[in-house]
C-alpha cells in the first residue's frame, strides 16, 4: 500500500516525532484559516460524510458520536483520548504515539474545534513511557509553534492538551472507568445513562475517542472526502491499522483498507508473508474475540460486518494466529488468568465468575479435569451476558463458550489425563444467582 494512501502510518520511519520533519511531510496543513472558517457542524458533517468509524473496537460512527455532545450547557466540553491499550494482542496505539505524535495533536485540534472543547486529555497506559515522552516532546513543540495554547494561530480559539498516565489497569480501557481514573477516583465503570457525551469527566459533556480515530482526521481534512470513502467497504470506509502476532512469518503492524481478505493479510508478500505450520485458528480482533477456524478464515474479510456474521468481533484489529502446535486449553487458561486478574470487582458475576472459570481451567490444566467440566465452563459463560455494568466478563465469556465448542477435542484430551475424570466434580454449596 502506497504511503500516500496510508491514513495513520504514512509517516512511520520518517522521523515525524520532530515538528520540523512533520511539517515537511505536510503536517499541520489542516490547521489553517480554512478550518476555523468552518462551523463546528460543518466539521462534524465532513467527518460523517467520510464515514469514519471508531477504531477502538466498537466501530461507532465518529461524526454521529460527536453530534451527541450537547452545546451551550454552561459546562466545558472535554475530549479524552483513550490510549490505555490493554487488550491482549493489541499494540497499534503504542507505535502510533511513538512514531507520529504530532498527527495525534493535529487531529485533536480538529476535534476540539468541532466540539467546542477547550481542553483534551490523552489517557496513556502508564507503562508506555517512551510513548509518553514522545507525546510530551511533541506537545512542547506544538505550544512553541503556536498550534496550542491561547488564541492558536492568531484565531480566537484556545486549546490545551494534557497527558495523563494510567496505572496499568485493563478495566480503564472502558471509557467510564477511564474517566473515573482521570478524575482521581477508583477505575471502575459507571452505570449508563448518563453517557459520557452528556455527563462524563467532572459531570461535563465528554467525548472519548481512540488514538487511531483521532489520527485519521488530518488525512480526511487534507484530502477530498471521496478519496477516503473509496477505500474500504460500503459500510466501513477508510483504512485500519492491524497488529498481527503469533504464527506468521512476518508479524508486525500493517495498515490496509477495511474489507481486506483475512488470508491476504496473513499470506501475501505485502503483509505477513505466510503462516508458520498448519493453521489452527485466528483471533481476529484481540484476546476477547472468539477465534475463527481455518475454514472460516478462507472467505473472511477484515471489517465489522463480516466478523459479526462469523459470530466474532472486529475489535481493535489485533490479529493473533496460532497453529496446531498450540492447545486451545492452554490459550484459554492464559485468557482466564488475565480477565480474572483484571476484573475490578464491582459486579458479582464478573468478580466471582471469572475467578471460578479460572479455577476450573487450572484444574483441567493440572490433569484434574472431570467429565462435565466443558459444560460447566459453557454454563459459566452463559451467565455473563447482560449481568454486569461493563463487558469485561463477556470478554472471557465469549471465548469460554467458543473455545470449548470449536476445540472440544483439546479439552477432552486434557480431561482424559485424570484417571478419575468420570467422577463428578464437587459443586459449590451456595448457588450464586443463576450464574452456575
CORQUI-V172793 format. One record per backbone hydrogen bond with DSSP energy under -1.0 kcal/mol. NH is the residue of the N-H (numbers start at 1). CO is the residue of the C=O. If there is no record, write none. Layout:
BEGIN
nh=NH co=CO
nh=NH co=CO
END
This chain:
BEGIN
nh=5 co=2
nh=6 co=3
nh=12 co=9
nh=14 co=11
nh=18 co=15
nh=22 co=18
nh=23 co=19
nh=24 co=20
nh=25 co=21
nh=26 co=23
nh=27 co=22
nh=29 co=26
nh=32 co=30
nh=36 co=32
nh=37 co=33
nh=38 co=35
nh=43 co=39
nh=44 co=40
nh=45 co=41
nh=46 co=42
nh=47 co=43
nh=48 co=44
nh=49 co=45
nh=50 co=46
nh=51 co=47
nh=52 co=47
nh=54 co=60
nh=62 co=52
nh=65 co=61
nh=66 co=62
nh=67 co=63
nh=69 co=66
nh=78 co=205
nh=79 co=119
nh=80 co=207
nh=81 co=121
nh=82 co=209
nh=83 co=81
nh=83 co=123
nh=90 co=87
nh=95 co=91
nh=96 co=92
nh=97 co=93
nh=98 co=94
nh=99 co=95
nh=100 co=96
nh=105 co=101
nh=106 co=102
nh=107 co=103
nh=108 co=104
nh=109 co=105
nh=110 co=106
nh=111 co=107
nh=112 co=108
nh=113 co=109
nh=114 co=110
nh=115 co=111
nh=116 co=112
nh=117 co=112
nh=120 co=160
nh=121 co=79
nh=122 co=162
nh=123 co=81
nh=124 co=122
nh=124 co=164
nh=125 co=83
nh=128 co=125
nh=129 co=127
nh=132 co=128
nh=133 co=129
nh=134 co=130
nh=135 co=131
nh=136 co=132
nh=137 co=133
nh=138 co=134
nh=139 co=135
nh=140 co=136
nh=141 co=137
nh=142 co=138
nh=143 co=139
nh=144 co=140
nh=145 co=141
nh=146 co=143
nh=147 co=142
nh=149 co=159
nh=152 co=157
nh=153 co=146
nh=154 co=151
nh=155 co=152
nh=159 co=149
nh=160 co=118
nh=162 co=120
nh=164 co=122
nh=166 co=124
nh=172 co=169
nh=173 co=170
nh=174 co=171
nh=178 co=174
nh=179 co=175
nh=180 co=176
nh=181 co=177
nh=182 co=178
nh=183 co=179
nh=184 co=181
nh=185 co=180
nh=188 co=186
nh=198 co=195
nh=199 co=195
nh=200 co=204
nh=203 co=200
nh=204 co=201
nh=206 co=196
nh=207 co=78
nh=209 co=80
nh=214 co=210
nh=215 co=211
nh=217 co=214
nh=220 co=216
nh=221 co=217
nh=227 co=224
nh=229 co=225
nh=230 co=226
nh=231 co=228
nh=233 co=236
nh=238 co=228
nh=238 co=231
nh=240 co=256
nh=242 co=254
nh=243 co=317
nh=244 co=252
nh=245 co=319
nh=247 co=321
nh=248 co=246
nh=249 co=274
nh=250 co=272
nh=252 co=244
nh=254 co=242
nh=256 co=240
nh=258 co=238
nh=259 co=302
nh=260 co=257
nh=262 co=300
nh=265 co=261
nh=266 co=262
nh=267 co=263
nh=268 co=264
nh=272 co=265
nh=273 co=268
nh=274 co=266
nh=276 co=247
nh=280 co=322
nh=281 co=322
nh=282 co=292
nh=283 co=320
nh=286 co=318
nh=287 co=88
nh=289 co=286
nh=292 co=282
nh=297 co=293
nh=302 co=260
nh=303 co=301
nh=307 co=303
nh=308 co=304
nh=309 co=305
nh=310 co=306
nh=311 co=308
nh=312 co=307
nh=316 co=285
nh=317 co=314
nh=319 co=243
nh=320 co=283
nh=321 co=245
nh=322 co=281
nh=324 co=278
nh=326 co=323
nh=331 co=327
nh=332 co=328
nh=333 co=329
nh=334 co=330
nh=335 co=331
nh=336 co=332
nh=337 co=333
nh=338 co=334
nh=339 co=335
nh=340 co=336
nh=341 co=337
nh=342 co=338
nh=351 co=347
nh=352 co=348
nh=353 co=349
nh=354 co=350
nh=356 co=352
nh=357 co=353
nh=358 co=354
nh=359 co=355
nh=360 co=356
nh=361 co=357
nh=362 co=358
nh=363 co=359
nh=364 co=360
nh=365 co=361
nh=366 co=362
nh=367 co=364
nh=368 co=363
nh=371 co=421
nh=373 co=370
nh=376 co=372
nh=377 co=373
nh=378 co=374
nh=379 co=375
nh=380 co=376
nh=381 co=377
nh=382 co=378
nh=383 co=380
nh=384 co=381
nh=387 co=384
nh=395 co=391
nh=397 co=393
nh=398 co=394
nh=400 co=396
nh=401 co=397
nh=402 co=398
nh=403 co=399
nh=404 co=400
nh=406 co=402
nh=407 co=403
nh=411 co=407
nh=412 co=408
nh=413 co=409
nh=414 co=410
nh=415 co=411
nh=416 co=412
nh=417 co=414
nh=418 co=415
nh=421 co=418
nh=423 co=420
nh=433 co=431
nh=435 co=432
END
